[in-house]
Amino acid sequence: MILSVAVLVSHLAGAPVLSPYQPEPVELQRAHQLMLSRPSECTALTQFFLQRKQIDPAQLINPRQDFDHQKMAKQYRTREQSQAAWQLQALCQANEGVILAADASINRAIALAEEYRQTDMLTTSLLIKAKLALAQQQTQSAKQLLDTAAKQVTEQSQNKVQDALALLQASTLLHQHRVDDARLAFEQIRVQAQENNHPAQQAWANYLLAEYYQLLQQDELALSHYVETLNLLSQHQQYYLKAMAAEKAANINATLGAGEQAIHYANLAASQFELLGNPNLLISSLLNLGQVTRTSRDASLALVYFFNALDLAKNLADSEHIAQLYLEIGHSYRVLNINPEALHYLSLAHTRFERSNNVLRKIDTQLQLGQLYMTQQKNKLALAQFKQALTLAETQQNTPRLIESHRLLAQLFELSDNATQALIHHKAYHKYYAKVSRINRLLTQSLVQDSDKQLQQEREMAQLRQVNEQTQQEKKRVSFFATGLALLAPLLLYGWWHNYARRRRLQNKNRELQSSLLLEQRTGLPNWRQLMQLLPKEMAKSQLRSEQWYLDEGQARPFNDKTYYLMLHVPFMADLNERLGLMHASVLQKQLGMHLKNRIHPQAQLYDLREGQFIYVISQRQVNSLQDIITSLEQMFAEFSSPFKLDQRLAIGIIGHPFLPKSPHALDDMRLGDILYLAMAAAHQISSQTGDRAWVELVAVDCQQAAFFNGDIRHCCIEAILKGLVKVNSSHKKQHIDWHTLAPDKIMSIS
């Protein structure tokens, strides 16, 4: 998982606009410089400055007090300086994460601006308060504050104020999920900034537009806008914005698998945060750089970044970052197979997360410890860690960690040859993975739908504002619309009913067509399409029964729950059209289909594959013996009466599924089909030589291994027959079968 550096509230949706009054006192100038790098020191400086007594600025410039002017300037503060200090303190407190205190500070600035009726001060304070509201996801409150600020802005207002207002308004639209309106606003800001040669404003619009595309999961477009932001700021000292854009670009490249680009942008982000001077942001950036580097298969270099970040975190006594770094260092040592060091740091991380009650990070640590034990083949210890992680993830209902826990448990059980438990966790893994994919898809759709709803609501509000001015016109429109609707209602009702009836007819025809596609038209029997639909399900059931039999070690009995597949070659059906003509052949085939339908076993299925070939499928548990099945089939065809002389020498190939009971998954439906056709070809060979009905059954011996059947299945099966690994049961002597002639001949190219 790639970490993301936290956004500083002061620079949420653009750089903040502060008081335009100059000159500022030294304390406020220094506080402004520390707002991004050391917000706690910035807060302390503003609090120290606000301890001064407020004085009327006229007293500071009184010509009779020139001698004491500098002394008074260091001891007192003007009302403008007070407002600027409260604004700056609010921003620094917000960057520290103390939002409630920041809100109280900006309220003081707003109260002072309203008391002294200072419009510019009030506007900038309202913009800062809107940033705080957006940081707390209070979008409606932010919109109201921005609407109030917009009323204060005039053509004489500073360009910076107008630019900041535009960015915040567009960002509010994005937070309200009015994505189309937000995109149009960002595009307009970007174009206007480009025309006015204002690269910083253009860069901010680009950056926020990239966040819009990232919200819609359009990573490639988002990446291009982040890169464009960096290009615009290449000659400017906008460290924070450049660092954030590079960080986002690195994360997207890592997601897209572009390792080298991800490392490049992560390095750029770390260097910009270092220039910014904020140690907490630098630690997070180094963490991100280490993770991206490790993802690109360079865990050794990643350790260098992690240890650098660890030194910074220890200097700051930042326990949260220290614990996270222990986890990442242990993870990297595990990747490098340095197991003692990995265990040491992962144990330290686990202890710290447990002490701080950070459940999610504790789960991550347990998953890493489990993987470490698994590589050391300490499966019991690994199982304990994975199960604890799974239990905690379930209590937290954290889907990503549930997915990872089930994946690792399935892998562990596979290595332990516990197929049943591995299957259970594989199913759980796919279930949660499908759930997450579905939720992401629904969220993206919801954003677009919410945008449409918001747009519709805005249009309705615009119409309501014009109601008082257009009352008479609206009445005429409503009257005209009602009259037209009354005239059109019967036509609309008729059109709806006509379309409804037509749709029902088409649905019925579609169902009939789908049913007919699953039947052989001439005989009315299920065809190969229906066989291919049902075959995987039937084979899966047989495989499950075989696995249960194999895992039931307490009962030493042969597997007796096979599904028999009998391939029938009916000679008179092969050339029916040539001998009898199309009309007689069609009638005969329909009669045969009806005859067979009425006589097959109620639990069996018979499929017509054309060209005189049929497949008969029946469970071993439904019959007493295989010979009974063969006798009933021969009797069914023998009892079919026809005025024409029919060749009823059936050639039947037989196999049971699973063919290899101890390895039921070794052979898929296509390879089993090849074996079945081989059995029928052998029966046909016997029938051709003896002039009589014939059947051949192929049965793999119980000890047979699946590996013997790797390769061309027909060659492998014939070789197995010749070596006695596949037993041949037949209606006639086996000497009638020449297996070598049944092997496929390959055309050899002569170079």
C-alpha positions in Angstrom: 0.0 0.0 0.0 1.4 3.4 -1.0 1.0 6.2 1.6 -0.3 9.6 0.7 1.1 12.8 2.2 -1.6 14.7 4.2 -2.9 17.9 2.6 -2.2 21.1 4.6 -5.5 22.9 5.3 -3.9 26.3 4.6 -3.3 25.3 1.0 -6.5 23.4 0.5 -7.8 24.4 -3.0 -5.0 27.0 -3.5 -2.7 29.2 -1.5 -4.3 31.3 1.2 -4.9 35.1 0.8 -4.0 37.1 3.9 -4.3 40.7 5.0 -3.0 43.2 2.4 -1.9 45.7 5.1 1.8 46.4 5.2 4.3 46.6 6.7 3.8 43.6 8.9 5.6 43.2 12.2 8.6 40.9 12.4 6.8 38.3 14.4 4.0 38.0 11.8 6.5 37.9 8.9 8.4 35.0 10.6 5.1 33.3 11.4 4.1 33.5 7.8 7.4 31.9 6.8 6.8 29.0 9.2 3.2 28.4 8.3 4.0 25.4 6.1 7.3 24.2 7.6 6.7 24.5 11.3 3.1 25.3 12.0 3.4 24.8 15.8 6.1 27.6 16.0 4.0 29.7 13.7 1.1 29.4 16.2 3.3 30.3 19.1 4.6 33.5 17.4 1.0 34.7 16.6 -0.1 34.0 20.2 2.9 35.9 21.4 2.1 38.9 19.1 -1.6 38.9 20.2 -0.5 39.5 23.8 0.3 43.1 22.7 -2.2 45.7 23.5 -4.3 47.0 20.6 -3.9 50.7 19.8 -5.4 53.2 17.3 -2.9 53.4 14.4 -3.1 57.2 14.4 -1.3 57.2 17.7 1.6 55.4 16.1 2.1 58.2 13.6 1.5 61.2 15.9 4.3 63.7 15.1 4.4 64.7 18.8 5.5 61.1 19.7 8.3 60.6 17.1 10.7 59.8 19.9 8.7 56.8 21.1 7.4 55.6 17.7 9.7 52.5 17.4 9.1 51.6 21.0 5.4 51.8 20.7 5.5 49.8 17.4 7.1 46.9 19.3 4.7 47.0 22.2 1.3 47.6 20.6 -0.7 46.3 17.6 -3.1 47.9 15.2 -6.6 46.5 14.4 -5.4 45.5 10.9 -2.4 43.7 12.4 -4.7 42.0 14.9 -6.9 40.7 12.2 -3.9 39.5 10.1 -2.6 37.7 13.2 -5.9 35.9 13.9 -6.0 34.8 10.2 -2.5 33.6 10.3 -3.0 31.8 13.7 -6.1 30.0 12.3 -4.2 28.7 9.3 -1.2 27.5 11.4 -3.6 25.8 13.9 -5.4 24.1 11.0 -2.0 22.8 9.6 -1.3 21.4 13.1 -4.7 19.6 12.9 -6.3 21.6 15.6 -9.4 22.5 13.6 -11.7 23.7 16.4 -9.1 26.1 17.7 -8.5 27.3 14.1 -12.2 27.9 13.7 -12.3 30.0 16.9 -9.4 32.1 15.7 -10.9 32.8 12.3 -14.2 33.8 14.0 -12.2 36.4 16.0 -10.9 37.8 12.7 -14.4 37.9 11.1 -15.8 39.6 14.2 -13.1 42.3 14.1 -13.6 42.9 10.3 -17.4 43.2 10.8 -16.9 45.5 13.8 -14.6 47.9 11.9 -16.4 47.4 8.5 -13.3 46.3 6.7 -14.5 44.6 3.5 -11.2 43.2 2.3 -10.4 41.7 5.7 -13.9 40.2 5.9 -13.6 38.6 2.5 -10.2 37.0 3.2 -11.4 35.8 6.6 -14.5 34.2 5.0 -12.3 32.4 2.4 -10.1 31.0 5.2 -13.2 29.8 7.2 -14.5 28.2 3.9 -11.2 26.2 3.7 -11.8 25.0 7.3 -15.3 23.9 6.4 -14.1 22.0 3.3 -11.4 20.3 5.4 -14.2 19.0 7.7 -16.4 18.0 4.7 -19.0 20.6 5.5 -19.6 21.5 1.9 -22.9 23.3 2.4 -21.4 25.6 5.1 -18.4 26.2 2.8 -20.8 27.2 -0.1 -22.7 29.6 2.1 -19.4 31.2 3.3 -18.2 31.5 -0.3 -21.5 33.0 -1.5 -21.2 35.6 1.3 -17.6 36.4 0.3 -18.6 36.7 -3.4 -21.0 39.5 -2.4 -18.1 41.4 -0.9 -15.8 41.1 -4.0 -15.9 43.9 -6.4 -13.9 44.9 -9.5 -11.5 46.9 -7.2 -10.8 43.8 -5.1 -7.3 42.3 -5.3 -6.7 39.8 -8.1 -5.4 37.3 -5.5 -8.8 37.4 -3.7 -10.7 36.8 -6.9 -8.4 33.9 -7.9 -8.7 32.3 -4.5 -12.5 32.7 -4.5 -12.7 31.0 -7.9 -10.6 28.0 -6.9 -12.5 27.5 -3.7 -15.9 27.7 -5.4 -14.8 25.1 -8.0 -13.4 22.8 -5.3 -16.7 23.1 -3.4 -18.5 22.0 -6.5 -16.2 18.9 -6.6 -16.8 18.2 -2.9 -20.6 18.3 -3.6 -20.0 15.7 -6.4 -21.2 18.2 -9.0 -18.3 16.9 -11.1 -19.4 18.3 -14.5 -19.8 21.9 -13.0 -16.5 21.5 -11.2 -14.6 20.4 -14.3 -16.0 23.4 -16.3 -15.0 25.8 -13.5 -11.5 24.4 -13.3 -11.1 24.6 -17.1 -12.3 28.2 -17.1 -9.9 29.2 -14.3 -7.0 27.5 -16.1 -7.7 29.3 -19.4 -8.2 32.6 -17.7 -4.9 32.2 -15.8 -3.1 31.3 -19.0 -4.4 34.4 -20.7 -3.3 36.6 -17.8 0.1 34.9 -17.6 -0.5 33.7 -14.1 1.4 30.3 -13.9 0.7 29.7 -10.2 -3.1 30.0 -10.6 -2.9 27.9 -13.7 -0.9 25.3 -11.9 -3.4 25.1 -9.0 -6.3 24.7 -11.5 -4.3 21.9 -13.2 -3.7 20.2 -9.9 -7.3 20.4 -8.8 -8.5 19.2 -12.2 -6.1 16.2 -11.8 -7.9 15.4 -8.5 -11.2 15.6 -10.4 -10.0 12.9 -12.9 -8.6 10.8 -10.1 -11.9 11.0 -8.3 -13.5 9.5 -11.5 -10.7 6.8 -11.5 -9.3 8.2 -14.8 -5.7 7.7 -13.7 -4.0 8.5 -17.1 -5.7 11.9 -17.4 -5.0 12.7 -13.8 -1.3 11.8 -14.3 -1.0 14.0 -17.4 -2.4 17.0 -15.4 -0.1 16.4 -12.4 2.9 16.3 -14.8 1.6 19.5 -16.5 1.4 21.2 -13.1 5.1 20.3 -12.4 6.1 21.7 -15.8 4.3 24.9 -15.1 6.1 25.3 -11.8 9.6 24.2 -13.0 11.0 27.8 -12.7 9.0 28.7 -9.5 9.7 28.1 -5.8 6.2 26.6 -5.1 7.7 23.8 -3.0 4.4 22.6 -1.5 2.4 22.4 -4.7 5.3 20.8 -6.6 5.8 18.2 -3.9 2.1 17.3 -3.8 1.8 17.0 -7.6 5.0 14.8 -7.7 3.6 12.7 -4.8 0.3 12.0 -6.7 2.2 11.4 -9.9 4.4 8.8 -8.1 1.4 7.0 -6.7 -0.4 6.8 -10.0 2.7 5.5 -11.8 3.1 2.9 -9.1 -0.5 1.8 -9.6 0.0 1.6 -13.3 3.2 -0.4 -12.9 5.6 2.3 -14.2 8.3 1.7 -11.6 11.0 4.0 -12.9 8.6 6.9 -13.3 7.2 6.3 -9.9 10.6 6.4 -8.3 11.5 9.6 -10.2 8.4 11.5 -9.0 8.7 10.2 -5.5 12.3 11.5 -5.4 11.2 14.8 -6.7 8.5 15.0 -4.0 10.9 14.2 -1.2 13.4 16.8 -2.4 10.6 19.5 -2.6 9.4 18.6 0.9 13.0 18.9 2.1 13.2 22.4 0.6 9.9 23.2 2.3 11.4 22.4 5.7 8.4 20.5 7.2 9.9 17.4 8.9 6.6 15.6 9.3 5.8 15.9 5.6 9.3 14.9 4.7 9.0 11.7 6.8 5.8 10.8 5.0 7.4 11.5 1.7 10.4 9.4 2.5 8.0 6.6 3.5 6.3 6.9 0.2 9.6 6.9 -1.7 10.8 3.8 0.1 7.6 1.9 -0.6 7.7 2.9 -4.3 11.3 1.8 -4.5 10.6 -1.5 -2.8 7.7 -2.1 -5.2 10.2 -1.7 -8.0 12.2 -4.6 -6.6 15.0 -2.6 -4.9 14.4 -3.3 -1.2 18.0 -2.5 -0.3 17.7 1.1 -1.5 14.2 1.3 0.1 15.9 0.6 3.5 18.1 3.6 3.1 15.1 5.9 2.7 13.3 4.2 5.6 16.3 4.6 8.0 16.7 8.2 7.0 13.0 8.8 7.8 13.4 6.9 11.1 16.2 9.2 12.2 13.9 12.2 11.6 11.0 10.6 13.4 13.1 9.8 16.4 14.4 13.4 16.6 10.8 14.5 16.6 9.7 11.7 19.0 6.9 10.9 16.5 5.8 7.5 17.8 3.2 7.0 15.0 5.7 7.4 12.3 8.3 5.4 14.2 5.9 2.4 14.4 5.1 2.7 10.8 8.7 2.8 9.8 9.5 -0.3 11.9 6.8 -2.1 9.9 8.2 -0.9 6.6 11.8 -1.8 7.6 10.7 -5.3 8.7 8.8 -5.7 5.5 11.9 -4.8 3.4 14.2 -7.1 5.4 11.6 -9.9 4.8 11.7 -9.2 1.0 15.5 -9.4 1.2 15.2 -12.7 3.1 17.2 -11.3 6.1 14.8 -13.0 8.5 16.3 -12.1 12.0 16.3 -8.4 11.2 12.8 -8.7 9.7 11.5 -10.4 12.8 13.1 -7.8 15.1 11.6 -4.8 13.4 8.2 -6.4 12.8 8.0 -7.3 16.5 8.9 -3.7 17.5 6.1 -2.5 15.2 3.6 -5.0 16.5 4.4 -3.9 20.1 4.0 -0.2 19.3 0.8 -0.6 17.4 -0.7 -2.7 20.2 0.3 -0.1 22.7 -1.3 2.7 20.6 -4.3 0.5 19.8 -3.8 1.0 16.1 -5.8 -2.0 15.0 -5.4 -1.6 11.2 -1.6 -1.3 11.4 -1.5 -4.2 13.8 -3.3 -6.3 11.1 -0.6 -5.2 8.6 2.1 -6.2 11.0 0.6 -9.6 11.6 0.3 -10.3 7.9 3.9 -9.5 7.4 4.9 -11.7 10.4 2.8 -14.5 8.9 4.5 -14.2 5.6 7.9 -14.2 7.3 7.0 -17.5 9.2 5.7 -19.0 6.0 9.0 -18.4 4.2 10.7 -20.1 7.2 8.3 -23.0 6.8 6.9 -22.4 10.3 3.4 -23.0 9.2 1.8 -23.1 12.6 3.1 -19.7 13.6 2.1 -18.3 10.2 -1.4 -19.7 10.6 -1.7 -18.1 14.1 -0.7 -14.7 12.7 -3.0 -14.9 9.7 -6.0 -16.0 11.8 -5.5 -13.2 14.3 -5.2 -10.7 11.4 -8.4 -12.2 9.8 -10.3 -11.9 13.1 -9.3 -8.3 13.6 -10.1 -7.4 10.0 -13.5 -8.9 10.4 -14.1 -6.8 13.6 -13.1 -3.7 11.8 -15.0 -4.7 8.6 -11.9 -3.7 6.6 -12.4 -5.2 3.2 -8.8 -4.7 1.7 -7.3 -6.4 4.7 -9.9 -9.2 4.6 -8.9 -9.8 1.0 -5.2 -10.0 1.9 -5.9 -12.2 4.9 -7.9 -14.7 2.9 -5.3 -14.7 0.1 -2.5 -15.5 2.4 -4.5 -18.2 4.3 -5.4 -19.9 1.0 -1.7 -19.8 -0.1 -0.6 -21.3 3.3 -3.2 -24.1 3.1 -2.1 -24.9 -0.4 1.5 -25.3 0.8 0.2 -27.5 3.6 -1.7 -29.6 1.1 -5.0 -28.8 2.8 -7.1 -28.4 -0.3 -10.5 -28.0 1.5 -9.4 -25.0 3.6 -7.5 -23.5 0.7 -10.7 -23.7 -1.4 -12.7 -22.0 1.4 -10.3 -19.1 1.6 -10.0 -18.8 -2.1 -13.7 -18.4 -2.4 -13.8 -15.8 0.4 -11.0 -13.9 -1.3 -12.8 -13.8 -4.6 -16.1 -12.8 -2.8 -14.6 -9.8 -1.1 -12.6 -8.8 -4.2 -15.7 -8.9 -6.3 -17.5 -6.8 -3.6 -14.8 -4.1 -3.7 -14.9 -4.0 -7.5 -18.6 -3.6 -7.5 -18.5 -0.9 -4.9 -15.9 1.1 -6.8 -17.9 0.8 -10.0 -21.1 1.9 -8.2 -19.3 4.8 -6.5 -18.1 6.1 -9.9 -21.6 5.8 -11.3 -23.0 7.5 -8.2 -20.6 10.5 -8.7 -21.9 11.1 -12.2 -25.5 10.5 -11.1 -25.2 13.0 -8.2 -23.7 15.5 -10.6 -26.7 15.2 -12.8 -29.1 15.5 -9.8 -27.3 18.6 -8.6 -27.4 20.1 -12.1 -31.1 19.5 -12.3 -31.7 21.0 -8.9 -29.8 24.2 -9.9 -31.9 24.5 -13.0 -35.1 24.1 -10.9 -33.9 26.8 -8.5 -33.2 29.1 -11.4 -36.7 28.6 -12.7 -38.2 29.3 -9.3 -36.3 32.6 -9.1 -38.0 33.7 -12.3 -41.5 32.7 -11.2 -42.5 36.1 -9.8 -41.5 37.9 -13.0 -43.1 35.4 -15.5 -46.3 34.3 -13.7 -48.6 35.1 -16.5 -46.4 33.5 -19.2 -46.1 30.4 -17.1 -49.8 30.1 -16.7 -50.2 30.3 -20.5 -47.5 27.7 -21.0 -49.1 25.4 -18.4 -52.5 25.8 -20.0 -51.1 25.1 -23.5 -49.1 22.2 -22.2 -52.2 20.7 -20.4 -54.2 21.0 -23.6 -51.5 19.4 -25.7 -51.0 16.7 -23.2 -54.7 15.9 -23.1 -54.7 15.6 -26.9 -51.5 13.5 -26.9 -52.3 11.3 -24.0 -54.3 8.7 -26.0 -51.6 8.6 -28.6 -48.9 8.2 -26.0 -50.9 5.5 -24.2 -51.4 3.7 -27.5 -47.7 4.0 -28.3 -46.8 2.7 -24.9 -49.1 -0.3 -25.2 -47.9 -1.1 -28.7 -44.3 -1.0 -27.6 -45.1 -3.1 -24.6 -46.8 -5.8 -26.7 -44.1 -5.7 -29.3 -41.4 -6.1 -26.6 -43.3 -9.1 -25.1 -43.5 -10.7 -28.5 -39.8 -10.2 -29.1 -39.0 -11.6 -25.6 -41.1 -14.7 -26.3 -39.4 -15.2 -29.7 -36.0 -14.7 -28.1 -36.8 -17.4 -25.5 -38.1 -19.7 -28.2 -34.9 -19.1 -30.3 -32.7 -19.8 -27.3 -34.5 -23.0 -26.6 -34.4 -24.1 -30.3 -30.6 -23.4 -30.4 -30.2 -26.0 -27.6 -32.0 -28.8 -29.6 -31.1 -30.7 -32.7 -33.8 -29.7 -35.2 -34.1 -33.1 -37.0 -34.4 -35.4 -33.9 -35.6 -32.9 -31.3 -32.9 -34.2 -28.9 -30.5 -31.9 -26.9 -27.5 -30.9 -29.1 -23.9 -30.2 -28.5 -24.6 -26.6 -27.4 -26.7 -27.9 -24.5 -24.0 -30.5 -23.7 -21.3 -27.8 -23.6 -23.5 -25.7 -21.2 -24.1 -28.6 -18.8 -20.9 -30.5 -19.1 -18.7 -28.2 -16.9 -21.3 -28.2 -14.1 -21.7 -32.0 -14.2 -17.9 -32.5 -14.3 -17.5 -30.1 -11.3 -20.0 -32.2 -9.3 -18.2 -35.4 -10.1 -14.8 -33.8 -9.2 -16.2 -32.7 -5.9 -17.5 -36.2 -5.1 -14.1 -37.6 -6.1 -12.3 -35.1 -3.8 -14.5 -36.0 -0.9 -13.9 -39.7 -1.5 -10.1 -39.1 -1.7 -10.1 -37.1 1.5 -12.2 -39.7 3.4 -9.2 -41.8 4.5 -11.2 -43.8 7.0 -13.0 -45.8 4.3 -10.8 -48.0 2.1 -13.2 -48.6 -0.8 -13.1 -48.0 -4.5 -14.7 -44.9 -6.0 -18.2 -45.9 -7.1 -19.8 -42.6 -7.9 -18.7 -42.0 -11.5 -20.7 -40.5 -14.3 -20.7 -42.7 -17.3 -20.2 -41.1 -20.8 -21.1 -43.4 -23.7 -20.3 -42.2 -27.2 -22.6 -44.1 -29.7 -21.9 -44.4 -33.4 -25.2 -45.3 -35.2 -24.2 -46.4 -38.8 -27.6 -45.8 -40.4 -27.7 -42.1 -39.2 -24.3 -41.3 -40.8 -25.4 -41.4 -44.5 -29.2 -41.1 -44.2 -29.6 -38.2 -46.6 -27.6 -39.9 -49.3 -29.5 -43.2 -49.0 -33.1 -42.1 -48.4 -33.3 -38.5 -49.6 -34.0 -35.4 -47.5 -37.7 -35.9 -47.0 -37.6 -39.6 -45.8 -34.4 -38.9 -43.8 -36.1 -36.0 -42.0 -39.2 -38.0 -41.1 -37.1 -41.0 -39.9 -34.9 -38.7 -37.7 -37.9 -37.2 -36.0 -39.4 -40.6 -35.4 -36.1 -41.8 -34.0 -35.9 -38.7 -31.7 -39.4 -39.4 -30.3 -38.6 -43.1 -29.9 -35.4 -42.4 -27.9 -36.9 -39.7 -25.7 -39.6 -42.1 -24.5 -37.2 -44.9 -23.7 -34.1 -43.4 -22.0 -33.6 -43.7 -18.3 -35.4 -40.8 -16.4 -32.1 -39.7 -14.8 -30.0 -39.9 -18.0 -29.4 -37.5 -20.8 -29.0 -38.2 -24.5 -27.3 -35.7 -26.8 -27.4 -35.8 -30.7 -24.0 -34.6 -32.0 -25.1 -35.2 -35.7 -23.3 -37.4 -38.2 -24.7 -40.5 -36.5 -23.1 -39.8 -33.2 -24.8 -39.6 -29.8 -23.6 -39.1 -26.2 -25.5 -40.9 -23.4 -24.8 -39.6 -19.9 -25.9 -41.4 -16.7 -24.7 -41.7 -13.1 -23.2 -44.9 -11.9 -25.5 -44.9 -8.9 -28.6 -45.0 -11.2 -27.8 -48.4 -12.7 -26.8 -51.9 -11.5 -24.0 -52.4 -13.9 -22.5 -51.0 -17.1 -23.7 -54.0 -19.0 -27.3 -53.1 -18.2 -26.8 -49.6 -19.8 -25.3 -51.1 -23.0 -28.1 -53.7 -23.3 -30.8 -51.0 -22.8 -29.2 -48.8 -25.5 -28.9 -51.6 -28.0 -32.5 -52.6 -27.3 -33.7 -49.1 -27.8 -32.2 -48.9 -31.3 -33.2 -52.5 -32.1 -36.9 -51.7 -31.2 -37.0 -48.8 -33.5 -39.2 -49.9 -36.4 -38.8 -48.5 -39.9 -39.8 -49.5 -43.5 -36.2 -49.1 -44.5 -33.4 -51.4 -44.0 -31.2 -49.9 -41.3 -27.7 -50.8 -40.2 -28.0 -51.0 -36.4 -24.5 -52.2 -35.6 -23.8 -49.8 -32.8 -20.2 -48.9 -31.9 -20.0 -47.6 -28.3 -17.1 -45.9 -26.6 -17.3 -45.6 -22.8 -15.4 -43.8 -20.1 -16.3 -42.8 -16.5 -15.7 -39.3 -15.0 -13.6 -38.6 -13.1 -11.2 -40.6 -15.3 -8.5 -40.3 -12.6 -10.4 -40.3 -9.3 -7.4 -39.3 -7.3 -6.7 -36.3 -9.6 -10.1 -35.2 -10.8 -8.9 -31.8 -12.0 -6.1 -33.2 -14.2 -8.2 -33.6 -17.3 -10.6 -31.0 -18.6 -13.7 -31.6 -20.8 -11.7 -31.4 -24.1 -9.1 -34.0 -23.1 -11.9 -36.3 -21.7 -13.7 -35.9 -25.1 -10.5 -37.1 -26.9 -10.4 -40.2 -24.7 -14.1 -40.9 -25.3 -13.6 -40.6 -29.1 -10.6 -42.9 -28.8 -12.8 -45.5 -27.1 -15.5 -45.2 -29.8 -12.9 -45.5 -32.6 -11.7 -48.7 -31.0 -15.3 -50.0 -30.9 -15.8 -49.0 -34.5 -12.7 -50.9 -35.5 -14.0 -54.0 -33.8 -17.4 -53.6 -35.4 -15.9 -53.2 -38.8 -13.8 -56.4 -38.4 -16.6 -58.6 -36.9 -19.6 -57.1 -38.6 -21.4 -57.0 -35.2 -22.2 -54.6 -32.5 -19.3 -53.6 -30.3 -18.4 -51.6 -27.2 -15.1 -50.6 -25.6 -14.6 -49.1 -22.1 -11.4 -47.4 -21.0 -10.7 -47.4 -17.3 -7.5 -45.9 -15.6 -6.1 -48.0 -12.9 -6.4 -46.6 -9.3 -2.7 -45.9 -8.9 -2.3 -44.0 -12.1 -0.7 -40.5 -11.8 -2.0 -37.5 -13.6 1.5 -36.5 -14.8 1.5 -39.5 -17.2 -1.2 -37.8 -19.3 0.7 -34.5 -19.9 1.1 -33.9 -23.6 -1.0 -35.1 -26.5 -3.8 -36.9 -24.8 -4.5 -39.4 -27.5 -0.8 -40.5 -27.7 -0.6 -40.6 -23.9 -3.7 -42.7 -23.6 -2.6 -45.2 -26.2 0.8 -45.5 -24.6 -1.0 -46.0 -21.2 -3.1 -48.8 -22.7 -0.1 -50.5 -24.2 1.7 -50.3 -20.8 -1.3 -51.6 -18.9 -1.9 -48.3 -17.1 -5.3 -48.0 -18.7 -7.5 -51.1 -18.6 -9.6 -52.0 -21.7 -13.0 -53.7 -21.3 -14.6 -54.8 -24.5 -17.5 -56.8 -25.9 -15.0 -58.8 -28.1 -11.5 -59.9 -27.8 -9.0 -57.1 -27.5 -6.8 -58.5 -30.2 -9.3 -57.0 -32.7 -8.0 -53.5 -31.8 -4.9 -52.1 -33.4 -4.1 -49.2 -31.2 -1.2 -48.0 -33.4 -3.5 -47.3 -36.3 -5.7 -45.1 -34.0 -2.8 -42.8 -33.1 -2.9 -39.5 -35.0 -0.3 -39.1 -37.7 1.5 -35.8 -37.9 2.6 -34.3 -41.2 6.4 -34.0 -41.0 8.0 -31.1 -42.9 11.2 -31.9 -44.9 13.7 -29.1 -44.7 
